[in-house]
């Protein structure tokens, strides 16, 4: 067989191998084998020097032609394989954008926190500052500064958990009144604050009482504040939280730190004032305590009660939530049953 025939066989076999290769790695091995220094073309070319001189150019150029054919076939096959690989990947990673997404369960603020947020939002809008204070409080701020000296009988209504004789779990957010009054600089303007937080009492748990619950304290002190301001403020709040159809009623009451003092009722959510079992046939439901700040509270905190006065209130968001959503047992809020809590989802989960 002539050298030219050898080269032709190399080409035919080479093209066959190239076309049969199924991946880029084996194609590269074929390329190295065919075109490399130790490959069949190189060794065939070594035989050229054995040929007569006049034959050499023809065989030489034939060998180059074969090398070009093989190189071209390798490039083409490489493109084919690369395309096939890409198409396979595209098919495997195809995303069907019309498929519905997998929903991830999302948390939400607790229903009582939702009520607190609504109250805070409203008062922020009316220019109040929002302050928080310690839950572990001193007897001094929780009682004495609120005009409840030691042995005052009204302390009985707010028995609590004591850490020492002088340190206790606060029974109300009212100590924040004294703490804020002591710090406020009235030359810079009136004092308007609300203070949400957790309070504790040695109350026996029942459908409307918990030993740990929430309060939001409100305090406004300036010159010429009247009870009409208090009523207007509470009416605005009732409308915001419960809706426009609700009214508020102030009923005389007693707190040592306000004078006069009132219990605040709002229209019964269940009968809208007609009278039903929920409101004990009065048409009203009690939601908070309030009043005009007692001069003793102002004076003890270093504020001149002859010049300044104002109102304070303390509301229970737990009771607000019960009223707003018709929940008849306060303890349901603390059981952490998501089936119960999801009923109050704003996202509808
Ligand atoms: C007070 O705690 C006063 N500090 C409120 C106040 C502030 C009056 C400023 C005047 C001026 P009272 O004990 O009524 O008041 O509690 C206020 C509200 O907290 C109640 O109307 C009720 O909504 C809620 N509350 C009281 N005890 C409990 C309890 N054990 N569980 C759940 N909520 C309660």
Boltz pocket constraint, residues with backbone or C-beta under 6 A from the ligand:
constraints:
  - pocket:
      binder: B
      contacts: [[A, 171], [A, 172], [A, 173], [A, 174], [A, 201], [A, 203], [A, 208], [A, 209], [A, 210], [A, 211], [A, 212], [A, 213], [A, 214], [A, 215], [A, 218], [A, 255], [A, 257], [A, 258], [A, 262], [A, 286], [A, 287], [A, 288], [A, 289], [A, 290], [A, 291], [A, 312], [A, 313], [A, 314], [A, 315], [A, 316], [A, 317], [A, 318], [A, 319], [A, 320], [A, 330]]
      max_distance: 6.0
